[in-house]
């Protein structure tokens, strides 16, 4: 019930209302999505395959729902739902129920998670894939009868995740743990041979197009590993920006306006979790996180994506920290029931404080920031309402936006709308000019379509002309 309520809040607030609208990043993502031809997978280059599963999902969403704020963000919303369920699932298997619930609630209302949820680009994939891999690997140990199913699920997700940068490090951490840790090795050895064969076959089939593209161009593998091409020394400016994004002291927008990326309370809990990690180093989950963090240390010096990719490991470390606090208090008072219950009050206050802090950071940072208004626009929403008033429309927009609005007109069934970058040669019907290019139009508009939620409120200029 709690998880369902959290997901409802996630759907309504993060996706539709805060901050609302779409960004230039999302418009670019839609253009890439529309240009993908899944029948030509084996002829694509490695660059075109970046985040391919996400873009294919977005393609299905737009094909069925048209181009709208909801359809653009729907794949991220689906990824967020899967992420929440997977995070709660593996935390519930790793820790006690109270730790799993507390950590999951903190995760769902954290600014980074909500931001990733409402952004129609593959950012949520950096969270969803690791969370599902940890869940499926944990289920291998806890569900004896269903082990073949969970192994197949893990191999399918592992194969799909390789199309997203940095995901290989989590896979290597899991495979390494399966060979090194005695219990994990025992679980894998108990798998039926046929299930291993099917799982590996499914994995091979999924990654085959990616492997072929990298064989043709080996340098194309670098972005998937989190490196620029060619590899050089770490850029000092990059390191300063990463530090600024973590501390919140940098004026630059690391993840398009989100700074700090992680709340200080969450990082403090993760630090406690690191201490607990080394005191419980004999467990399989300790092996996984230790190897995982060690592998991502080098890409951290080169890739901004590591900040989002590190979300799931930090969540796991925070859960270690919360679990350590609970256990430490109970060890102080193993018998006294009043002290055991009384100790939950300050611990609960810590958890509640982290929840409120995450909500405040996201709400105030995204709902009341003037800079957010410059990043997200509600143009397609107000344009859709305006187009319903006219029969034949020429839409004049910038060359950078033309590709997106062509897709918008095509997928929304707007056959009577033509998109141009200059005043149409045939002056008939209605001409709607974007605010970005209106300075080049030396004409007086009939009226202006405005958006009260934007700093530049004049979004579209509407001109009407009679047929000649």
N, C-alpha and C positions, 0 to 999 in steps of 0.2 A: 504494500500500500504506500509506504513511504517513497520507494523508488518511483512508483507511478506518479505520485504527486510532484516529485522533483522533475520528472520528464515533462509533465504538463506545463509547469512554470518555464521550463527550458524552451518548449515549443512557442509559447505565447510571447514571452518577453524578449528572449535573445534573438529570435529569428525575425519576428514581425515588427517589433517596436523599438528596440534599442540596438544600434542607433537608427535602423531603418534605411532603406535605399540600397544602392549598389555602388561599388567603387570602380575606379579605372582598372584595378587588378581583376575584378570579376568580369568586366566587359571583355578584357583580353582573354580570360579563361573561356568565356562563351565563344569567342571567335575560334580559339583552338579546338574547342569541343565540336563546333560545327564543321570544321575542316577535316575531322577524322573519318576515314573510310575503313571500317573494320574488315572489309573484304580484302584489304591490301596490307594486312598486318606484317606479312613476311617481307614486304618491300619498304617498310618504314625505316628511317634511321633512328639511332638511339635517342636523339633529341626529341623527336616526335613522339616517342614512347614514354617520356617522362609522365608519371602519374596517369598512365593510360586507363586503369580501371575506374578511377574517379571521373575522368572525362567521358568515358563510355556511359557511366551511370547518369551523368549530367545530360548527355545526348538523349538518352531515353526519356528523362524528365522533361526536357524542352520539347521533344517530339510529341509528347502526349499532352502537355499542359501549356504549350506556347512559351514565349519569352516573358517572364514576369519575375518579380522579386522572389516569390515563393519557389517557382520552378528552378531558378538559378541556385537558390540556397538549399533546395531539398536534398541533394546528395550529402551536403555537410550535416544537415539535420539527421539523416539516416545514420551517418557515421557517428554522430554524437550520441544517439540512442544506443547504438551498438557499443560505443566506448563506455558509457555509464554501466550498462549491464555487464560488460566484460570486466571492468575495473572492480565492480562490486563482487562479481563472481570469483575472480582469483584472490581478492583480499579476503573473502569469506572462507576460502580454502586454506589460505596461508595463516590467517589470524582468527581471533575470536569474533563473534558477531558484533559486539559493541565497537570494536576497532574498525571493522569493515564498514559499518554504517557511518561512523563519525568521519572516517577518511573520505568515503564516497560523497557525503554531503559537502565537505570542504572542497572536493574536486569540482562538483557540479556548479557551485556558485563562484568558483575562482574566475578572475578576469580573463586569463588566457584561454580557459576552456570555453567560456561563453563567447569570447571573441572568435575563436576558431569555429564555433558552431554556426554563427550567423554570417560567416564569410563564405561566399560561393566559390572558393578556390580550394585546392587539395590540402590545405593546412590541417584539417581534421584527420586526414589519413595518417599523419605522423603520430597521432595519438591512438587512433582506432586499431591499426595493425598490431603494434606492440601489446596493447591490452588484450586483444583476442588471442594472440600467440601465447601470452602468459596464462590465460584462462584454459586454453586447450591443452597446454603442456601440464598444467596442474590437474586437469581432469584425467589425464592418462594415469596419474598416480592414485586418484581417488575413486575411479570408476572401473572396476575390473571387467565387468561384462561388456561395457561400451568402449573399451580401449581401441578397437579397430576404427570405430567411427570418429573418435576424438583425434586419432593419429591422422586419418584422412583429412579431417577438418583443418588440422594444423598444417599439413603439407599444402593444401589448397590456399590457405591464407598466406603461408610463407611464400608461395609462388607469386601470388598477386601482389604481395607487399614489395617484392624486389623491383617493381616498376617505380617505386617511390624512393627518393634518395635516403641513404643512411640506414635503411631497414635491414640491410645485410648484417649489421653488427649485432642486433638482437637475435637473429637467426643463428649466427656463429656462437653467441653466448649460450643459447639453448642446446645446440649440438655439442659444444664443448662440455657442458655440464652432464649431458647424457653419457659421455665417454669417461669423464673424470670422477663424478660422484657415484659412490657404490649403489645407493638406492635407485638413483635415476637410471644407472646402467642396468640394474636388475629389471626395472619396469620395461625398458626398451627391449631387453632380451626375451621378455615374456610375451612380446607381441607375436601374433601368428605371422608366419612368413608371407602368406598370401596378402595380408593387410599391408605389410611393408612394401611388397611389390606394387600393389595398387596405389598406395600413397606416393611412392617415388615416380610411378608412371604419370599420375596426375600432376605432380610437381613439374616433371620434365615437359609435359605438354603445355602447361601454362607459361613457363619461362622460355620455351623454344623461340618465339619471335624475338625476344630481347637478346637471347644468346646469339642468334644469327646476326642481329644488327651490330653487336659488339665485336663479333668475329670480323665483320667487314671493316669496322672502325674501332680498334682497341681503345683509342683515346676517348671514345664515347662513354666508357665505363666510369670515368673520373667523376662526373656529376652525381652518379648513383652512390659513389663512395664518400661524397661530401667535399670533394676537392674541385678547385677551379682548374682550367686547362690553359696552359701547362702548370704543373705543380711548382710553386716557388716557396720562398720564405714567407712566414706569416706577416701580414700587413699590420703595422703598428696601429693604423687608424681602425682596422677591423677589431683589433683587440680592445681598443679604447671604447668602441661602440658597443661591443659585447658587454664590457664592464659597466658602461653606462646604462644599458638595458636591464642588467641584473640589479643594479643599485638604484635606478631611477634618477640618477644625477645627470644623465646625458640629455641635452635638449633635442637630440636627433630622435626621429621616430623609427625605432628599430623594427617593430613589427607593424608599421603603419599606425602609429599613435599609441601603442601600448607600452607604457614604461612606468614602474618596473614590470618586467615580465612575470616575476613571481613575487608574492607578498613576503615581507620579511618574516612573518610568523611561520609560513610554510617552509621557508629555507631553514629557519631555526629548528623546526621539527625534523627536517631532513638531516641536519647536522647531528642531532641526537640519534637519528636512525643510522647514520654512518658509524657512530660509536657502537650501537647495538649490533650492527652488521659484523663488526670484527670480533665481538664477544660471542657471537653465535655463528661462527664461520664454518661450522660443520654441516649446516643445513643446505639442502639443494637450492633454496631461494637465495641464500647468501652467495653461493657459487655463481648463480645466474647474474645477480646484480653486480658483483665484484668484477666479473669478466666483462659484462656489458659496459660498465663505467670505464674500465681500463681501455677497452677498444675504441670508445668514442672520445678519448682524451685528445688524440691527434686531430681528428676532424673538427673538434671544438675550436681549434686555432684558425680554421679556414672557412667554416660554413656557419651562416646565420641560422640555417635550418636546425642546427643542433639545439638551439634554445627551445624550440617546440618539441623536437624529438626527445629531449630529456624529460619531458613532462611525466611520462609513465614511470621511469626510474625514480624521479623525485617523489612522485606519489607513493611508490612502494617504500622509499626511505622514510617518508613522513609517517606511513603506517607503522613501520618499525619503531619510530620515535614515540608515537602515541601508545603503542603496545608496551614499550619500555617504561613509560611513565606510569601506566596502569599497574604493571607487574611490580615495579619498584615500590609503589605505595602499598600494595597488598602484602608485599614481603615485610614491610615495616610493621604491619598490624595483621598478622596471619589469623588471629582469633577474635579480636575485638570488633564486633559488628558495627558499633557506632563510628569508630574511626574509619572503618572500611567504606561505609556509606558516606561519611562526612568528607572523605578525601575526593569523592566524585564531584563535589561542588566546584572546587577550584579547577579540576581537570575539565569539567564541563564548561566552565567559564572560558578556558583557553580555546576549546573547540568552538564555542559560540562566538568568541571574538574573531577567530579566523573566518568563520562563515560570514559574519557581518562585514569584516574588512574586505573580503572578496566581492561581496555584493555592492558595497559602497564604491570600491575602486572602479568596478565596471559601470555602475549606474551614473556616478558623477563624472567619471572620465569620458564616457561615451555619449551620455545624454545631454550634458551641459557644456561640453567643450566646443568652442567655436571652430577649432581646427578639425574636429570630426566632420563638421558640416562641409568643409572643403574637400573631404575625402569621399563621403557618401552622398549620393544625390537620389532624389525621388523622381528623376526625369521620366523614366519609362511609365511610372504610375500616372503622373499628370498628363503625359503625352497620350496614353491610352484613353483617358477620359476626354481629352480634347479631340482626338480623332473620331470619336463616336458622333461628333456634331457636324462632320463634313463628309461629303460623298467622294470627292476626288481631291487628293492632297499631294503636294510636292514638299518633301521634308528636306531642308537645307541644313547640313551639319558639317562639322570639320572632317578633314580627310582621315584623322585618327579614329573618329567615331563612325565613319561611314560603314565599315565592315560590320560593326555591331548592329547598327540600325537596319542594314539589309537583312540580317538574320532575324531581327525583331519583326520586320514587315512580313518576311516569308513564313515564319513559324506561327504568326498570329493571324494568318489568313487575310492580311491586308493587301489584297491585289490592287486596290485603287490608290495605294501609297507608293510613290517613287522617291528614292533617296538620291540626292545630289550633293555636290560640294559647292555649288554656285547657283545663282538665280536661274530657274528653268527657262529654256528657250521658248516653250509654249506656255504663255501666261493664261491658263484657264484653271478654274477651280480655286482652291485655297493653297497658299504657300505658307508653311510654318518654318521659321528660321530659328536655329539654336542660338542661344545667348553667346556662344563661343565665336560665332562668325557674323553676328549681326552688324558689327562695325563696318563690314565690307559691303553692306546693303544700303544704298543711298535712297531709301524710300521710307515713307511714313506708314507705320503699321496701323491696322484697324484697332487692335488691342493687344495687350501683353498678358501672357499666362505666367503667373507668379507662384512661388513656393515660399510660404511664410517661415518654413523651417530652415531655409538656406541663407547664408550671408549674402550671396548674389541672388536675390529673390527673383529677378527677371530671368526666367528660364527659357521661354519661347515667345517669339514675336509672330503674330498672325496677320497675314495679308490676304485679302480677297480680291479677285479680279474677275471680270466678266469674260466669257468666251468671245473670241473675235471671229 
